[in-house]
Amino acid sequence: MSLSHSFKKAALAAGAIAALAAGFGAVTSPAMSAGSDEVRVATAKQPPVNDGLPLPGFEIEPGKTAIVITDPQNDFLSPDGVAWGVVGKSVTENGVVENLEHLFKAAEDTGMPVFVSPHYYYEHDHGWKFEGTLEALMHKIGMFDRKGALTTEGFEGSGADWLQRYKKYINNGKTVVTSPHKVFGPETNDLVLQLRKAGVSKVILAGMSANLCTESHMRELGEQGFDVMVVTDATAAAITEHYDGYAAALTNYRFIASDIDNTKNTVKAIKAAYRK
């Protein structure tokens, strides 16, 4: 690589970080109060279903269906998180924080299994010799950083930790927390193994962020033979001057998943399935 190309690459990376940093604090609207039983349908744009394309649908089958949540972590979902400046508007408009809690609670009330696929970076991950665009950015801003795989030093309350309001659902001794995915999809962790060992063949997918980890999980789970639906207002994405990650994800959810729906309808369907 030429010296001039190296300088150009460094400048582009610095510019991206500056753009992200400029977004910090741009969205400070608080989420709905914890514990609300009312499921709010997002005011943000939702994917069309009367669009001329097939809608295969998704039937919740107790014993075969599980909820999978990607990255329910502070760096994405807390106003103090390092990505809030670019994801905060989308998170707030969609009501993601409270909608994820509604899914967690529905699972707790019915006994539906929940799997969480987290994103962690350890110190040795920062020694990677090459990275994709947002991998490089996440490493540079310390997103999802942990001291190491075998220590929780500094983890409590960090950007890599769960959002506080979810801890009672995740740390309940029943929720399966997989090994971390390292890029975006579950190819690098044990999510597929854990689902298959639990007899799960159908997945209700939600979490962060829409066009990255959530979409990548949808794609890989589909390739692995799982029936997948996506809860479209229980996810969000970075929105910048030039890009709308959420809009990009909605297109691919519609094209690839068996079904798409909002949190309100999904919670209702979960409860109805377990009353049969």
N, C-alpha and C positions, 0 to 999 in steps of 0.2 A: 504493500500500500504506500502511495506517495506521501511525502510530508504534507503537501497542500491538501490532500484528501483527508489526512488525519486531522488537520486543523479544521477543515470544513465539518467533519463528523463531530468533533468536539463542540463546535459552535452550534450545530443543530441540536445536540443534546442539551446544551446549556439553555438554548432558546426554549426548548420544550419544558424544561424544569421551571424556567422563569414564567412561562405561560401558566403552568399549573399553580405556581406559587401566587401569581397575580389573582387567581381565582379564590384563594383562601378567604373565607369569611364572606364571600359574595352572597351566600345563602345562609341566613341565620334563623329562619322560621322554625319554631319548635315543632316537634312532632306532637300528635295527639296524646293526651294524657294516658299513662299506663293503666291497664285494667279496664278500659272501656269495652263494653260488650257490643257496641255498635260497629259493624264492619262498614267502613266508608268505601264506596266505589271511587276509584281514582278519577280526578277531573282531567288528567292528562289523556292524550290521544290513545285509543285502544285499537287493536287490530280489527279489520273488518272480517265478518264471517259470511255475510251475504255478498260474496265477491265472485261467485261463479266457480270457485274451486271446491273439490270434495272436502267434507269435514267428517273424517272417520268416526270421531267421538271417542270417549274414554269412559269405561265402566269401572267404578271402584269396587274391587273384590276383596273383602277382608281376608287376611291371611296371605294375599298375593300382592297387595298394594302398599307402598310406603311413600312417605314424604322425604325428599332429598333437598337439603338446604345448603347452598354454597356460600361460603365466606360471610357468615353473620357476625362480622368483626368490626371493632371500633374504627379502624382506618377507613372503612367504607360508610358506616352508618352513624357515627358520632360526629357532631359539629367540631369536635377536637381532632378528628381523624385527618390524616395527611391528604386524603383524596376529596375531602368534603367540598373544597372550593369548586370542583368540577362536577361532582356527582350530587351535591346537596340539593340543587334545584329539582332534579329528577326524583331523588329519594323523597323529598317533601311533597311534591305534586302527586306522586303515586301513593303516598301513605305507606311506604314500604316498611318502615319500622314497626308500625302497629299491625300491618297486614301479616308480616311474618309472625308476630306474636299470636295473631288469631289462628294461624296454621298450627303453631306449636301447641296452643291451647286445645284446638280441635283434636289433635293427635292424643294429647294427654287425657282428654275426656272420653275418648272412644277406645283407646288402646292401640291406635294405628302406630306402627313403628316409624321412627324418625332416624335418618342418617344425616350427619353433618360432614361435609367435605371442606376442611379448612385450607387456608393458604398460609404457609409459614416459610420464612427464609432464615436460615442459620448463617453464622459467620462464614462457613466454608462456601456457601452458595454465592457469596460476593466475589469469589475467585473464578467464576465462570469465564471462559475465554471468548465466548460470543453470546449475544443476546438479541432477541427481537426488540422492536421499538419500545413497547410498554414494559417488557421485562427490564430493559435498561433503565427506564424511568423509575419503576418501582424500587429497583436496587438503589438508585441514586437518592431517592427521598426517604429511604429506610422503611418502606411499606411492609407490614407484616413481619418485621424483624423480631427474632428471638435470639437469646444468647447461645442456645444450642439445643439439640434434640433431647438431651438427657437432663436438662435443668429447666426449672420454671423461674429462675432468678430474673426479676424485673418484668415478669410476664403479667402479673395482676394489674389490670387497668391500662395496659399498654395498647398500642394500636392493633396488635395481633390478638388481643383478648376478645372474648365474646362481649357484645353489648350487654351491659349489666342486667337489663330487664329479661334477657333470654337465659340467664344462668340457671334459674330454677328449672327450666325445661331441659337444658342440655346436660347439666350436672346432676341428673336425677337417677343415675344408675341404670337407665334403660336406653337412653339415646345412644346410638352408635356414632362415635367420632372416629372417622377414618384417619389413616396417615395423611400427611399433607400432599396436595397436588402442587407441583412445582412450577408449572407454566400456567395453563388455563384449564385443561381437561383432566379427567380421571385416569388417563392412561398411565400416569406416574404414581398413582396411589392404589389403595386396596378397596376402593368403593365397590367395584363390580364383584369382587370376591365376597365381600361382606353381604351384598344384596343377594347373591346366589346362595350363599350358605344359610341365609335367613328365609329362603324360599320365595323371594320377591321377584316378580316378573313385570310389575307395573309400577311406574314412578310418577308422582306428582312433584314437579320441579319448581323451585323458587330460590331466591337469594341474589347475591351480587357477584359480578356485575353483569348486566343483561347481555351485552354483546361479546363478553370475554369468557369468564369462567362458567356462567350459567349456560350460555349458548354452546360452549365447548362440551360441557357435560351432556347437554341434550343430544348433540351430534354423536358422541361416543356411545352413550347408552343406547341410542337408536341402532348404531352399527353393531352393538353387542346383543341385539335382539330383545331389548326391553321396550315395552309400550310406554310412551312418555307423553304427558301433558304438561303444559307450562302455565303457571299462574302469573298473568301478565302485569298485575299491579302489586306483586310481591317481589318485584325486581326493578332495577333502575340502572342508569349508565351515565358515563361522562358526556356532558354536552358542552362544547366549546364553540368558539367563533366559526370554526370551519367544519366541525363534525358533530353529528347527533347519534351517539352510540345506541340510544334507546330505540330510535326509529329503525336503525339498521337491524337490531335484534328482533323487533316485531315482525319484520318481513320474513326472517328466517324461521322464527317460531311457527308462523302460519304455514310456511312451505314444508316444514319438516315434521313437526310434532303431530301426534294423533288428534290433539285437541288443545285449545287455548281458552282460558276463562279467567274471570276476576276472583278475588278472594272470597267475596260474599257468596257467590254461587258454589265455589269449591268447598267452603266450610259447610254449607247446606247439604251438598252431595255427600260429604264424608259422614255427617251425622245421620243422614237418611240410610246410607249403606250399612251402618252398624245397628240400625233399628230393625232391620229385616230379620 
